[in-house]
């Protein structure tokens, strides 16, 4: 990333701050890790685009050969606009009206259903004519913290595994064609054994669905946030999954394709948030360094207690001092507390790492502030892919009636 660091100051001057910067080649690097590791299995990857839906990122990921996973019908439409064919799109519904599933079916994408209610409606309308996947809640607690754990017994996601009999009743009465079984236990999973546990759950279900073709293990691969952290060892994970398949004898020696939906793993490390220090405030034992951003641009530290590595690229050799980095929102928006950084001066540029996933995507206009611009660096060239908000953007959609 050295070349990128050298570009950051000039990029900040050219495009202004706050600014989201994405490094295209890093996305490719992460995708190739997955493709190489899982070449020992019949595997398909669907980018979980809820992490970052900029149309240019979607088009680039399509060029790499990756498929796309969508969490809403509008994400499906964005994927179509980006050039993905319907057979390369997976739509994993969650607590939505059946009309949205019908719209996805009209487009012709792969569909996962996560409730008995919608499963029954789907069966009554489509019967055996449209293959579908079922999202199972495996009752496995996994992930970096409870807020990003989705497979435990208190989670809203998926049909609880202990409702298998009800699933079978619906499949039998409506003649449903079940192509895949899907689980997603959480995010920030480093231990490959979590995926193996999920597979063990699914292997118990396989005999109940004779037309099954796909085992979908979701996503949630860990990315390193702190300098000393390591990402999920995907080579080891692929080996463990292959070993698990080899241990289970399926009637007729049937083979299954494995699907994954990586989101953060592909785009987290490609992204950076550039900010400008606006105010230094010495408040006794704490030195506050306020930047021209806030949780309206990067909510993860406040929402998930997420750690983002921060560097002062304007004074990289300055004396190390301890700061609390805050934003300009009229709420507590602490990005980092008691963080050692090279001496900060007003006007310095601070870079937040791992800002590619759920950064801009979760941004808002809170406090009537503008959303930042986005750029992508590809083959050394920085290009604008989303303009910074203007005054007109704040008023867009509002109607004066008084």
LUMNU-428643 format. One line per field, with one value per residue: x, z, y of N, C-alpha, C in turn. Coordinates in pm, whole numbers. Layout:
N
n.c1	c(X ...) $
n.c3	c(Z ...) $
n.c2	c(Y ...) $
ca.c1	c(X ...) $
ca.c3	c(Z ...) $
ca.c2	c(Y ...) $
c.c1	c(X ...) $
c.c3	c(Z ...) $
c.c2	c(Y ...) $
END
This chain:
402
n.c1	c(82 217 249 -7 -27 152 9 -210 -211 -204 -434 -626 -603 -685 -948 -1073 -1179 -1408 -1327 -1386 -1177 -1098 -914 -868 -712 -663 -907 -916 -693 -784 -1000 -873 -731 -936 -1033 -807 -757 -989 -990 -973 -1220 -1560 -1668 -1854 -1850 -2023 -2037 -2119 -2301 -2408 -2212 -2080 -2209 -2156 -2194 -1978 -1794 -1935 -1936 -1664 -1611 -1768 -1622 -1403 -1498 -1650 -1958 -2270 -2424 -2734 -2928 -3163 -3435 -3370 -3092 -3061 -3153 -2958 -2740 -2815 -2811 -2540 -2451 -2459 -2570 -2889 -2856 -2623 -2674 -2758 -3025 -3089 -3335 -3484 -3707 -3896 -4162 -4368 -4410 -4175 -4007 -4143 -4093 -3819 -3816 -3939 -3735 -3552 -3348 -3128 -3277 -3295 -3486 -3608 -3809 -4087 -4337 -4304 -4189 -4395 -4578 -4427 -4406 -4677 -4724 -4521 -4454 -4298 -4165 -3973 -3657 -3539 -3370 -3321 -3282 -3129 -3142 -2883 -2840 -2590 -2344 -2148 -1892 -1759 -1879 -2192 -2362 -2299 -2340 -2523 -2635 -2718 -2933 -3106 -3135 -3280 -3252 -3306 -3468 -3542 -3358 -3489 -3738 -3765 -3951 -4179 -4088 -4057 -4323 -4430 -4277 -4355 -4637 -4660 -4496 -4236 -3921 -3625 -3321 -3092 -2932 -2885 -2669 -2566 -2352 -2238 -2026 -1679 -1535 -1281 -1199 -1182 -1327 -1581 -1723 -1712 -1870 -2115 -2147 -2175 -2425 -2580 -2535 -2688 -2934 -2941 -3036 -3309 -3378 -3391 -3338 -3137 -2864 -2675 -2461 -2464 -2258 -2256 -2095 -1863 -1589 -1295 -1133 -823 -813 -659 -304 -164 -334 -469 -611 -885 -769 -793 -703 -657 -920 -1055 -937 -1028 -1302 -1315 -1219 -1428 -1641 -1540 -1560 -1826 -2058 -2265 -2575 -2557 -2319 -2331 -2245 -2184 -2215 -2036 -2124 -2030 -2066 -1884 -1829 -1725 -1466 -1378 -1385 -1322 -1049 -973 -1057 -1037 -1077 -1033 -962 -973 -803 -970 -994 -798 -814 -720 -798 -736 -643 -688 -634 -818 -868 -1036 -1208 -1310 -1541 -1769 -1991 -2183 -2061 -1890 -1996 -1932 -1742 -1899 -2132 -2062 -1850 -1617 -1277 -1063 -767 -565 -383 -158 -88 21 222 425 658 645 653 530 213 -67 -402 -756 -971 -1221 -1545 -1746 -2009 -2318 -2336 -2205 -1931 -1696 -1417 -1178 -1021 -769 -549 -233 -62 134 244 -25 -148 -356 -525 -388 -390 -573 -586 -819 -819 -938 -1193 -1361 -1581 -1913 -1883 -1912 -2149 -2322 -2360 -2500 -2714 -2713 -2741 -2774 -2557 -2327 -2290 -1981 -1752 -1664 -1385 -1203 -901 -731 -496 -313 -436 -652 -1000 -1308 -1599 -1831 -1994 -1945 -2197 -2425 -2592 -2840 -2880 -2948 -3204 -3339 -3616 -3772 -4082 -4250 -4517 -4627) $
n.c3	c(0 -10 -235 -257 -18 -73 -260 -127 -5 -226 -353 -162 -174 -435 -458 -225 124 365 223 44 -57 -284 -358 -641 -721 -482 -422 -625 -549 -308 -401 -570 -382 -267 -489 -560 -322 -297 -520 -502 -465 -591 -629 -586 -575 -436 -428 -143 -174 -9 143 -6 -253 -474 -814 -985 -844 -836 -1111 -1154 -991 -1122 -1360 -1265 -1249 -1042 -878 -752 -442 -309 -86 -102 -319 -464 -460 -622 -864 -903 -946 -1187 -1348 -1338 -1504 -1444 -1520 -1460 -1362 -1226 -996 -658 -438 -115 96 375 616 451 243 55 -203 -289 -320 -527 -729 -758 -853 -1100 -1235 -1240 -1075 -844 -543 -193 86 402 590 721 645 400 254 225 77 -152 -241 -297 -511 -704 -694 -822 -1020 -995 -878 -540 -252 97 385 673 1026 1223 1495 1603 1772 1659 1531 1544 1745 1933 1787 1524 1489 1347 1347 1586 1857 1920 1707 1439 1187 927 913 1202 1290 1430 1325 1115 1052 985 763 589 563 418 181 87 56 -133 -338 -367 -515 -379 -405 -272 52 296 522 749 980 1101 1122 1076 1130 1228 1288 1123 1206 1274 1034 966 1170 1095 853 946 1062 833 692 830 744 471 369 374 157 -144 -398 -372 -455 -384 -124 85 252 340 449 610 661 840 849 889 1128 1321 1323 1409 1368 1198 891 802 741 440 281 459 547 313 285 522 474 249 367 543 369 262 476 505 383 114 -12 -311 -373 -414 -535 -424 -497 -355 -206 -132 30 34 163 321 325 66 11 234 308 84 105 213 434 397 595 727 982 1192 1438 1729 2064 2382 2664 2953 3064 2822 2475 2224 1886 1635 1338 993 963 1069 1259 1074 842 889 1066 1199 1425 1635 1621 1619 1791 1650 1546 1378 1209 1222 1061 1061 787 715 883 920 1056 1296 1653 1868 2012 2239 2144 2128 1878 1721 1573 1387 1454 1624 1848 2055 1892 1877 1715 1784 2091 2318 2144 2004 1799 1533 1591 1578 1386 1336 1029 928 745 816 785 767 795 645 547 346 358 461 520 351 269 488 541 611 603 845 1082 876 704 431 230 165 -120 -350 -468 -702 -727 -986 -1149 -1082 -1137 -1025 -1005 -1006 -865 -736 -682 -440 -202 -257 -179 -305 -296 -33 -20 -202 -294 -89 -16 -36 158 328) $
n.c2	c(-121 113 279 382 531 735 869 972 1234 1410 1329 1397 1674 1720 1611 1680 1660 1513 1190 895 634 382 90 -75 -299 -430 -548 -738 -890 -1004 -1155 -1338 -1484 -1636 -1783 -1932 -2079 -2235 -2391 -2660 -2755 -2768 -2468 -2166 -1811 -1540 -1207 -1028 -770 -578 -469 -275 -89 72 136 117 -35 -275 -337 -374 -596 -783 -803 -941 -1194 -1280 -1364 -1218 -1137 -1043 -839 -710 -613 -390 -395 -617 -508 -312 -480 -602 -373 -326 -520 -790 -1117 -1273 -1539 -1521 -1394 -1390 -1382 -1317 -1327 -1151 -1118 -986 -852 -1075 -996 -880 -1097 -1221 -1035 -1066 -1327 -1291 -1164 -1366 -1463 -1648 -1760 -1731 -1828 -1726 -1773 -1956 -1869 -1720 -1923 -2107 -1954 -1920 -2183 -2243 -2074 -2124 -2392 -2677 -2553 -2355 -2351 -2325 -2185 -2261 -2074 -2167 -2150 -2231 -2236 -2169 -1994 -1741 -1520 -1179 -1021 -1005 -841 -885 -1147 -1404 -1656 -1767 -1891 -1689 -1530 -1337 -1430 -1667 -1997 -2170 -2460 -2655 -2657 -2826 -3024 -2878 -2741 -2958 -3037 -2824 -2837 -3088 -3059 -2858 -2929 -2827 -2735 -2782 -2647 -2559 -2543 -2304 -2138 -1882 -1784 -1561 -1266 -1178 -1414 -1615 -1874 -2178 -2399 -2320 -2302 -2569 -2681 -2576 -2710 -2971 -2957 -2913 -3150 -3330 -3260 -3301 -3560 -3519 -3369 -3456 -3347 -3169 -2955 -2769 -2658 -2398 -2187 -1929 -1628 -1416 -1420 -1338 -1021 -846 -594 -463 -398 -628 -839 -1132 -1247 -1470 -1795 -1897 -2101 -2312 -2334 -2421 -2672 -2798 -2803 -2967 -3205 -3254 -3306 -3542 -3711 -3768 -3985 -3970 -4073 -4255 -4138 -3866 -3541 -3207 -2859 -2587 -2283 -1947 -1628 -1379 -1055 -827 -937 -907 -628 -466 -405 -270 -15 330 603 937 1213 1550 1724 1937 2072 2101 2012 2063 1905 1884 1579 1468 1488 1607 1536 1665 1578 1639 1484 1223 1005 995 940 725 481 252 230 335 184 -88 -102 -110 -139 82 122 410 665 944 1099 1335 1404 1192 1128 1248 1311 1057 1083 1076 1059 1138 1064 1238 1322 1564 1569 1638 1457 1197 1094 917 811 689 620 729 687 625 839 985 1316 1539 1807 2094 2081 1867 1554 1271 919 663 321 7 79 12 -158 -132 134 396 285 274 536 865 1161 1288 1556 1728 1717 1679 1384 1212 1224 956 776 571 394 268 81 276 518 769 795 968 831 878 1176 1437 1523 1795 2107 2082 1809 1761 1859 1709 1525 1623 1784 2087 2189 2370) $
ca.c1	c(0 306 217 -130 2 218 -92 -320 -211 -242 -575 -705 -602 -760 -1090 -1126 -1209 -1378 -1325 -1364 -1084 -1096 -802 -925 -627 -676 -1024 -873 -604 -865 -1080 -784 -703 -1047 -1037 -694 -773 -1103 -981 -981 -1363 -1650 -1710 -1895 -1848 -2118 -2000 -2229 -2284 -2452 -2092 -2045 -2288 -2127 -2210 -1845 -1737 -2006 -1889 -1528 -1620 -1818 -1509 -1315 -1559 -1725 -2102 -2312 -2530 -2812 -3015 -3288 -3467 -3297 -2957 -3074 -3163 -2825 -2655 -2855 -2759 -2394 -2421 -2468 -2681 -2968 -2803 -2505 -2722 -2825 -3106 -3114 -3436 -3487 -3818 -3952 -4292 -4356 -4409 -4035 -3959 -4205 -4022 -3690 -3843 -3965 -3605 -3492 -3226 -3133 -3348 -3296 -3600 -3569 -3923 -4188 -4448 -4272 -4162 -4525 -4631 -4348 -4446 -4811 -4725 -4426 -4443 -4172 -4119 -3866 -3572 -3522 -3285 -3376 -3185 -3148 -3073 -2822 -2822 -2446 -2301 -2019 -1875 -1677 -1958 -2331 -2430 -2272 -2363 -2655 -2679 -2746 -3073 -3189 -3124 -3399 -3222 -3320 -3570 -3476 -3337 -3586 -3865 -3747 -4075 -4270 -4032 -4090 -4467 -4452 -4216 -4438 -4772 -4654 -4405 -4124 -3790 -3522 -3190 -2979 -2947 -2799 -2651 -2467 -2348 -2196 -1919 -1551 -1507 -1143 -1180 -1247 -1415 -1718 -1784 -1727 -1987 -2231 -2161 -2226 -2569 -2642 -2529 -2802 -3055 -2931 -3125 -3449 -3399 -3325 -3300 -3038 -2744 -2582 -2442 -2427 -2204 -2259 -1969 -1817 -1445 -1234 -1027 -743 -833 -539 -184 -116 -435 -460 -740 -918 -682 -889 -644 -690 -1065 -1090 -894 -1118 -1431 -1298 -1210 -1561 -1715 -1487 -1600 -1968 -2102 -2397 -2634 -2525 -2195 -2372 -2155 -2251 -2140 -2029 -2136 -1995 -2101 -1793 -1851 -1617 -1338 -1336 -1374 -1286 -912 -950 -1113 -977 -1148 -941 -1026 -888 -814 -1026 -975 -728 -866 -652 -895 -676 -571 -724 -620 -914 -841 -1162 -1190 -1425 -1628 -1840 -2052 -2267 -1981 -1834 -2068 -1890 -1687 -2005 -2236 -2007 -1724 -1516 -1146 -1005 -632 -560 -248 -142 4 80 338 451 775 626 658 407 136 -193 -516 -888 -1014 -1366 -1603 -1809 -2152 -2370 -2355 -2074 -1888 -1554 -1360 -1070 -985 -635 -476 -101 -42 235 189 -131 -165 -475 -500 -329 -477 -574 -640 -882 -805 -1050 -1316 -1431 -1705 -2006 -1841 -2005 -2278 -2407 -2353 -2628 -2706 -2742 -2699 -2781 -2422 -2315 -2216 -1855 -1730 -1593 -1299 -1136 -767 -711 -372 -245 -513 -765 -1116 -1427 -1708 -1951 -1967 -1981 -2329 -2438 -2712 -2958 -2899 -3017 -3345 -3395 -3723 -3859 -4191 -4301 -4663 -4670) $
ca.c3	c(0 -3 -346 -222 85 -137 -339 -46 15 -351 -377 -71 -226 -561 -445 -100 231 375 93 41 -162 -300 -435 -719 -723 -355 -436 -707 -467 -213 -475 -617 -266 -253 -606 -551 -207 -315 -647 -471 -452 -685 -546 -646 -483 -463 -348 -63 -214 94 199 -87 -375 -583 -940 -1044 -771 -884 -1246 -1144 -935 -1230 -1450 -1203 -1262 -921 -880 -655 -347 -281 32 -130 -462 -528 -486 -741 -981 -923 -1005 -1328 -1413 -1348 -1609 -1402 -1569 -1347 -1305 -1144 -883 -549 -355 15 158 522 674 353 185 -50 -333 -328 -369 -659 -823 -783 -936 -1235 -1295 -1266 -997 -738 -428 -63 167 544 681 683 580 260 188 187 -32 -271 -286 -354 -639 -803 -689 -862 -1142 -969 -768 -436 -138 229 485 800 1145 1280 1640 1632 1805 1596 1487 1628 1863 1918 1687 1390 1492 1285 1345 1721 1880 1939 1586 1354 1053 894 973 1305 1248 1495 1252 995 1019 921 629 509 535 311 60 41 16 -248 -437 -385 -559 -294 -469 -183 194 324 658 767 1126 1153 1053 1146 1177 1199 1312 1021 1266 1276 908 974 1253 1011 757 1018 1074 702 651 891 670 329 329 368 35 -246 -518 -330 -538 -334 18 92 386 372 446 744 679 916 792 998 1154 1390 1251 1450 1342 1076 830 795 655 348 232 561 546 199 317 624 412 168 458 597 264 246 592 501 267 69 -96 -452 -386 -474 -515 -406 -518 -234 -231 -27 2 101 138 385 289 -64 -6 353 304 -34 129 307 453 420 669 762 1122 1196 1568 1839 2190 2497 2774 3068 3034 2688 2360 2121 1749 1562 1193 916 937 1189 1238 955 732 930 1191 1257 1562 1731 1611 1646 1865 1555 1545 1249 1219 1176 1046 1023 673 695 972 950 1143 1415 1784 1904 2122 2255 2108 2106 1749 1722 1455 1399 1470 1755 1925 2081 1773 1898 1625 1853 2219 2368 2031 1981 1660 1512 1633 1492 1381 1261 885 887 687 882 702 835 717 646 535 223 385 557 547 278 253 602 565 614 603 980 1106 745 646 301 217 97 -253 -356 -586 -713 -786 -1067 -1228 -1044 -1172 -937 -1079 -925 -895 -678 -646 -306 -193 -261 -112 -371 -253 97 -42 -300 -241 5 -82 47 162 426) $
ca.c2	c(0 229 369 451 631 850 940 1019 1379 1477 1295 1480 1810 1727 1577 1730 1565 1370 1123 751 592 237 40 -185 -417 -501 -633 -851 -973 -1081 -1252 -1444 -1570 -1730 -1870 -2024 -2168 -2326 -2463 -2804 -2787 -2703 -2355 -2040 -1698 -1433 -1089 -972 -630 -483 -406 -158 -108 165 64 94 -149 -392 -369 -426 -731 -867 -826 -1040 -1326 -1310 -1343 -1117 -1170 -923 -847 -638 -614 -281 -444 -702 -420 -254 -584 -612 -252 -340 -614 -930 -1195 -1322 -1664 -1489 -1314 -1461 -1291 -1379 -1242 -1147 -1042 -892 -886 -1177 -928 -857 -1226 -1239 -950 -1132 -1445 -1242 -1134 -1497 -1483 -1749 -1704 -1797 -1785 -1746 -1784 -2056 -1797 -1695 -2051 -2163 -1872 -1949 -2316 -2239 -2003 -2175 -2537 -2738 -2486 -2257 -2399 -2224 -2221 -2233 -2030 -2237 -2097 -2352 -2221 -2164 -1858 -1714 -1382 -1093 -987 -1046 -759 -936 -1292 -1419 -1794 -1817 -1928 -1570 -1448 -1326 -1479 -1808 -2082 -2252 -2598 -2744 -2651 -2907 -3096 -2783 -2720 -3076 -3033 -2726 -2891 -3199 -3016 -2766 -2987 -2734 -2783 -2722 -2665 -2530 -2514 -2190 -2088 -1774 -1779 -1432 -1196 -1171 -1550 -1655 -2017 -2261 -2500 -2267 -2343 -2715 -2706 -2547 -2820 -3088 -2935 -2930 -3291 -3399 -3221 -3339 -3671 -3475 -3291 -3539 -3272 -3070 -2945 -2667 -2630 -2256 -2162 -1786 -1556 -1384 -1435 -1229 -938 -787 -452 -416 -442 -760 -941 -1212 -1280 -1612 -1875 -1958 -2227 -2411 -2350 -2506 -2808 -2851 -2830 -3087 -3319 -3278 -3375 -3678 -3791 -3797 -4061 -3932 -4177 -4242 -4062 -3739 -3428 -3078 -2736 -2505 -2141 -1853 -1488 -1286 -913 -753 -996 -856 -483 -390 -353 -186 117 425 729 1048 1322 1664 1766 2073 2135 2034 2063 2005 1907 1818 1457 1421 1577 1571 1577 1655 1575 1689 1371 1182 874 1003 887 596 453 123 237 360 82 -221 -88 -155 -73 120 175 549 721 1084 1094 1467 1418 1051 1110 1328 1244 987 1138 1006 1143 1082 1115 1256 1382 1696 1549 1675 1335 1139 1018 889 712 617 682 697 627 684 879 1088 1445 1592 1952 2131 2080 1739 1453 1141 812 550 198 -88 159 -24 -231 -71 271 480 217 305 680 937 1308 1336 1695 1795 1722 1614 1259 1238 1168 829 758 442 396 148 93 399 637 796 842 996 739 938 1314 1480 1586 1941 2157 2028 1671 1762 1892 1618 1440 1695 1856 2197 2194 2469) $
c.c1	c(86 273 91 -105 63 119 -194 -324 -255 -388 -666 -713 -688 -909 -1154 -1149 -1340 -1397 -1303 -1279 -1082 -985 -847 -842 -631 -799 -987 -784 -684 -947 -993 -742 -810 -1048 -926 -716 -880 -1103 -990 -1126 -1440 -1718 -1751 -1895 -1944 -2083 -2123 -2227 -2339 -2333 -2057 -2111 -2260 -2123 -2077 -1774 -1804 -1957 -1748 -1529 -1675 -1706 -1414 -1369 -1639 -1874 -2140 -2429 -2600 -2906 -3145 -3312 -3395 -3151 -2956 -3075 -3031 -2731 -2687 -2799 -2609 -2353 -2426 -2590 -2757 -2913 -2677 -2543 -2794 -2898 -3143 -3209 -3433 -3601 -3888 -4088 -4273 -4351 -4267 -3973 -4016 -4132 -3886 -3708 -3871 -3835 -3530 -3365 -3241 -3196 -3330 -3412 -3574 -3687 -4019 -4301 -4420 -4241 -4294 -4588 -4559 -4390 -4581 -4812 -4640 -4413 -4304 -4106 -4000 -3782 -3544 -3430 -3355 -3263 -3222 -3076 -3016 -2806 -2676 -2410 -2162 -2014 -1799 -1748 -2104 -2402 -2407 -2277 -2506 -2711 -2718 -2897 -3163 -3192 -3253 -3378 -3246 -3435 -3501 -3470 -3439 -3726 -3857 -3877 -4174 -4221 -4073 -4238 -4496 -4397 -4304 -4572 -4771 -4563 -4290 -3998 -3683 -3385 -3077 -3024 -2842 -2791 -2550 -2462 -2304 -2083 -1794 -1513 -1367 -1125 -1253 -1345 -1559 -1791 -1806 -1849 -2115 -2256 -2219 -2378 -2638 -2640 -2642 -2931 -3057 -3026 -3272 -3481 -3327 -3280 -3194 -2914 -2636 -2581 -2387 -2387 -2195 -2124 -1917 -1670 -1387 -1134 -951 -768 -711 -416 -139 -215 -412 -601 -764 -824 -771 -834 -676 -839 -1109 -1053 -988 -1254 -1424 -1292 -1347 -1649 -1671 -1531 -1746 -2004 -2246 -2449 -2606 -2398 -2220 -2275 -2236 -2157 -2146 -2037 -2092 -2038 -2008 -1827 -1733 -1479 -1286 -1306 -1328 -1150 -883 -985 -1043 -1067 -1045 -1017 -924 -912 -858 -994 -892 -775 -799 -743 -839 -594 -596 -697 -716 -865 -969 -1136 -1319 -1516 -1699 -1905 -2156 -2193 -1924 -1892 -2016 -1830 -1795 -2107 -2185 -1887 -1607 -1389 -1107 -866 -631 -415 -256 -41 69 206 384 571 762 630 524 342 1 -309 -646 -943 -1167 -1412 -1670 -1960 -2196 -2424 -2214 -2035 -1737 -1509 -1254 -1036 -845 -551 -343 -84 73 171 93 -136 -294 -440 -436 -435 -462 -642 -695 -874 -931 -1185 -1397 -1565 -1786 -1958 -1939 -2144 -2374 -2410 -2491 -2604 -2738 -2673 -2699 -2642 -2417 -2247 -2089 -1853 -1660 -1506 -1244 -1000 -747 -592 -308 -321 -635 -880 -1234 -1539 -1837 -1916 -2008 -2120 -2318 -2567 -2839 -2985 -2972 -3167 -3416 -3501 -3815 -3962 -4245 -4453 -4714 -4654) $
c.c3	c(0 -113 -315 -121 23 -218 -252 -31 -111 -385 -290 -120 -351 -542 -318 2 297 240 111 -80 -165 -396 -509 -710 -593 -359 -516 -628 -372 -285 -523 -503 -253 -368 -599 -439 -233 -450 -626 -456 -565 -609 -630 -539 -530 -371 -276 -77 -114 156 125 -223 -486 -714 -1006 -975 -818 -1022 -1242 -1092 -1039 -1327 -1397 -1217 -1141 -945 -772 -572 -306 -163 13 -280 -534 -551 -607 -867 -1009 -988 -1153 -1406 -1432 -1450 -1570 -1466 -1448 -1282 -1222 -1021 -784 -463 -226 93 310 568 580 303 71 -189 -382 -381 -507 -765 -858 -873 -1081 -1309 -1324 -1190 -902 -614 -306 18 313 641 629 605 432 184 140 72 -162 -329 -354 -491 -745 -802 -724 -979 -1120 -852 -668 -327 -8 321 620 912 1222 1431 1681 1659 1749 1554 1588 1753 1832 1808 1545 1387 1447 1290 1480 1743 1913 1816 1505 1219 1038 964 1075 1265 1312 1432 1121 954 947 779 538 473 417 179 1 -14 -108 -359 -471 -432 -478 -354 -369 -39 230 474 655 916 1182 1071 1141 1207 1133 1202 1207 1079 1274 1149 907 1058 1174 909 823 1036 941 657 714 814 527 290 314 238 -81 -372 -490 -419 -475 -181 27 235 420 358 586 768 750 831 908 1011 1223 1319 1285 1419 1209 1022 835 698 559 286 329 562 432 226 418 564 324 254 514 494 253 360 586 370 234 -25 -244 -478 -451 -438 -503 -441 -388 -274 -108 -70 79 65 188 342 157 -64 117 341 182 -5 236 316 485 486 699 908 1125 1326 1659 1969 2305 2618 2893 3027 2892 2585 2253 1986 1670 1413 1123 872 1067 1165 1126 831 764 1067 1263 1397 1668 1735 1657 1740 1779 1565 1401 1274 1157 1167 1012 910 646 779 1017 1041 1273 1543 1815 2025 2126 2232 2116 1979 1746 1593 1485 1413 1611 1827 1965 1962 1780 1803 1696 1981 2260 2262 2011 1832 1652 1532 1529 1503 1306 1113 836 830 764 791 791 743 730 637 411 244 492 604 479 275 368 632 556 606 740 1005 976 686 518 313 135 -46 -240 -482 -585 -778 -856 -1159 -1206 -1071 -1082 -1017 -984 -964 -821 -635 -501 -309 -207 -188 -173 -328 -119 80 -136 -236 -143 -71 11 41 258 372) $
c.c2	c(127 330 448 562 756 933 1013 1172 1452 1449 1380 1624 1823 1710 1630 1619 1606 1302 974 715 439 196 -86 -312 -496 -592 -758 -946 -1062 -1189 -1369 -1537 -1678 -1831 -1975 -2126 -2274 -2395 -2614 -2850 -2720 -2590 -2235 -1932 -1591 -1317 -1033 -821 -531 -412 -277 -174 -8 87 32 -21 -277 -434 -428 -570 -828 -901 -933 -1182 -1368 -1286 -1241 -1167 -1042 -945 -771 -642 -501 -316 -536 -616 -349 -355 -603 -492 -260 -445 -760 -997 -1251 -1448 -1643 -1406 -1403 -1358 -1364 -1289 -1253 -1057 -948 -941 -985 -1113 -902 -985 -1254 -1158 -1010 -1253 -1404 -1211 -1264 -1526 -1602 -1684 -1794 -1741 -1819 -1748 -1890 -1990 -1777 -1824 -2114 -2085 -1903 -2084 -2316 -2171 -2073 -2327 -2586 -2665 -2393 -2307 -2289 -2277 -2186 -2189 -2091 -2162 -2217 -2350 -2235 -2019 -1836 -1568 -1299 -1045 -1017 -967 -810 -1089 -1318 -1562 -1851 -1833 -1809 -1482 -1449 -1395 -1629 -1879 -2172 -2399 -2693 -2736 -2729 -2976 -3005 -2750 -2836 -3079 -2941 -2780 -3001 -3151 -2927 -2814 -2891 -2806 -2712 -2753 -2649 -2514 -2410 -2164 -1973 -1746 -1645 -1374 -1196 -1307 -1591 -1805 -2101 -2362 -2452 -2310 -2494 -2751 -2682 -2657 -2944 -3077 -2964 -3076 -3372 -3372 -3275 -3453 -3631 -3402 -3359 -3465 -3164 -3074 -2859 -2663 -2488 -2221 -2014 -1719 -1534 -1404 -1313 -1153 -874 -637 -391 -471 -583 -872 -1012 -1237 -1430 -1683 -1953 -2087 -2340 -2439 -2443 -2651 -2874 -2886 -2954 -3212 -3355 -3349 -3521 -3771 -3836 -3868 -4024 -4041 -4151 -4163 -3926 -3627 -3300 -2963 -2655 -2359 -2063 -1713 -1394 -1142 -834 -805 -940 -707 -405 -325 -267 -41 198 548 837 1163 1431 1701 1912 2146 2044 2096 1989 2020 1830 1698 1406 1528 1528 1624 1555 1662 1617 1575 1336 1047 877 952 748 562 330 133 258 246 -56 -220 -134 -71 -42 178 315 594 870 1089 1230 1486 1278 1027 1191 1244 1178 1052 1066 1102 1064 1147 1119 1323 1514 1687 1588 1552 1292 1054 997 779 627 693 636 627 701 711 978 1224 1503 1744 1983 2141 1952 1646 1321 1039 701 429 110 -16 123 -90 -160 67 365 418 248 456 745 1086 1365 1470 1777 1815 1641 1478 1286 1184 1033 829 616 463 263 171 229 527 651 856 861 899 778 1080 1341 1544 1738 1979 2096 1883 1663 1784 1795 1527 1510 1779 1964 2203 2300 2609) $
END
